[in-house]
Amino acid sequence: MFAAPLSDMLKKQIYAITGQTAAGKTDYALRLAGRCNGELISCDSRQVYRQLNVVTGKNLPPRARFYRRHHWAGLTIGYYLIPSPTGPVPVWLYDLISPDQACSSYDWARSARWAIDDIQSRNKTPVIVGGTYLYLKHLLYGVQTETIAPDWALRRQLASDSIPQLQARLEKEAPQQFARLSPSDRHNPQRLIRKIEIARHPDPPGPRPLSLIQDPAFRIELTGIRYRDRADLVAAIKIRVEARLRQGAVSETKRLLKQYPADAPGLHTIGYTQLIAWLSQKNNLDQVKDQWITKEVQYAKRQYTFMKTDRRIRWRLR
């Protein structure tokens, strides 16, 4: 066996675990972290929100302490300790922002780079884990618009706009960009606001940002986990939704609605959307559960459709 070239040996290892919802990504990442002296970085667009715990599946231990490490542009970067077979493991990028604010892939990627630097400065290994591939793609490959910083004054101005109002504004300011949006993006207030920011800066300054993949300092291993059989995917999601209902998803949603409007960016997501509709209309809870499961299954299918174009991902089947 030949030794690896010195240049490869000196590279800093980063692991990234992505894949379908309910596929066991966090369990896999925790086992990996135990083997590589690692710390987790959550890549989940719902878990970035404070107070959104049960529906988003943060699975934090009771009275978990948040260790704040950094603060920039309205985002609070830190970690919690969560249990694992080898002992407590830090998980970063939970609770970045409050539910009434938007968190773009730019915001998350900047925060992730800060967390990576902090983890590696202590000779630990970053293990990125989560199914929000848009976030991960931005971090790994960069985007031309990354150099356009958040316009916080604009975000505050648009925070109270409804989705139809945001759609109308973007269609007026950037009709071609609006026409290219997917149905999901057209109904996502965070992404609409970010597109409006970008539309006001049509020519990003400077060259394309250096991505993690292109950075010679890093060696990145990218793993995806998905279900081989659709029936297994549906069964796993059903178990997860029922567990979250038992754990207090309804009471959590009621508590959040006392503090934030129903169309707050953090609440405009699967699980909360169905529960909010049920609380306002008082439909049968079993019907709401079925709707929640259906939306999660549809989301899992879209996840794989989006991810399978990335040839760097090495897939593990369940």
C-alpha positions, 0 to 999 in steps of 0.5 A, spaced: 500 500 500 502 506 498 502 512 502 497 518 500 501 524 497 503 529 502 498 534 499 492 530 500 494 528 507 494 535 509 487 537 507 482 538 512 476 532 512 469 534 512 463 529 511 456 531 509 450 527 510 444 528 506 438 524 503 431 523 504 427 525 510 426 520 515 432 516 512 436 516 518 441 521 517 442 524 524 443 517 527 448 515 521 452 522 522 452 521 530 456 514 529 460 517 524 462 523 529 464 518 534 469 515 529 472 521 527 472 526 533 466 530 529 461 535 531 455 535 527 452 541 523 445 541 522 443 542 514 435 543 515 431 549 513 426 548 519 431 547 524 434 554 524 428 557 527 428 558 535 422 555 538 421 550 533 423 544 536 417 538 536 415 538 529 422 539 526 425 534 530 430 537 533 430 531 539 434 536 544 434 533 551 430 536 556 433 543 559 438 543 553 443 549 554 445 553 548 452 554 547 453 561 543 459 562 539 458 567 534 453 573 532 452 576 525 447 580 521 441 577 526 443 570 526 446 567 533 451 561 531 452 556 537 451 549 538 447 544 543 450 537 546 445 531 544 446 524 546 450 519 542 452 512 543 459 515 544 457 520 549 454 528 548 456 530 541 455 538 539 450 539 533 451 546 530 446 551 527 440 549 530 436 556 533 440 561 528 434 565 527 427 567 530 420 564 526 418 571 524 425 572 520 427 569 513 433 565 513 436 564 506 441 559 503 446 565 503 445 566 511 446 558 512 452 557 508 455 563 511 454 561 518 456 554 516 463 556 514 464 560 521 462 553 524 467 549 520 472 554 522 471 553 529 470 546 529 477 545 525 480 550 530 479 545 535 482 539 531 475 536 530 472 534 524 465 537 521 460 532 519 454 536 516 447 533 516 441 534 513 436 534 507 436 541 505 440 540 499 439 547 497 443 549 503 448 544 502 449 545 494 450 553 496 456 551 501 459 546 497 459 549 490 457 556 491 453 561 487 454 567 483 449 571 487 453 569 494 457 576 494 450 579 494 449 580 502 442 580 505 439 587 505 436 587 512 432 593 511 429 590 505 427 584 509 424 588 515 420 591 510 417 585 506 417 581 513 409 583 513 408 582 506 403 576 504 406 570 499 401 573 493 404 580 495 411 578 494 410 574 488 407 580 485 413 584 487 418 579 484 414 578 478 414 586 477 422 587 478 424 581 475 419 577 470 424 572 467 427 570 474 420 569 477 418 565 471 423 560 472 421 559 479 419 552 481 412 551 484 415 550 491 419 557 490 413 561 488 410 559 495 416 560 500 417 567 503 424 566 504 426 564 497 422 570 494 425 575 499 432 573 497 430 573 490 427 580 490 434 582 494 438 579 488 433 582 483 436 589 485 443 587 484 443 584 477 450 583 476 454 580 482 461 584 483 467 580 483 469 573 480 464 567 482 466 565 490 470 559 491 466 553 494 468 548 499 469 543 493 474 547 489 478 549 496 484 545 496 484 546 503 479 541 504 477 533 503 470 532 502 466 526 503 459 526 500 454 521 502 446 520 501 441 516 504 435 514 501 429 509 501 430 503 496 422 502 496 417 507 497 413 503 502 418 503 507 419 511 506 411 512 507 412 507 513 418 511 516 414 518 515 408 515 518 411 513 524 415 519 525 409 524 524 405 520 529 411 520 534 411 528 533 404 528 535 405 524 541 410 529 543 406 535 543 406 538 536 399 541 537 401 544 543 407 547 540 404 550 534 398 553 539 404 556 543 407 559 537 401 562 534 400 566 540 407 569 539 407 569 531 403 570 525 400 564 522 404 566 515 411 567 519 417 564 515 418 559 520 411 557 520 410 556 513 413 549 512 410 542 512 407 540 519 406 547 522 402 548 515 397 542 516 396 544 524 395 551 523 389 549 518 386 544 523 387 549 529 383 554 525 378 550 521 377 544 527 377 538 521 378 531 523 385 530 526 386 524 523 385 527 516 390 532 518 395 527 520 394 524 513 395 530 510 402 531 513 404 524 512 402 526 504 406 532 504 412 529 507 412 523 502 412 528 496 417 532 499 422 526 500 421 525 493 423 532 491 429 531 495 431 525 491 429 528 484 434 534 486 439 531 489 440 525 484 443 530 479 449 531 484 454 525 481 459 526 487 453 523 492 455 516 494 448 513 495 446 508 501 440 505 500 435 503 506 
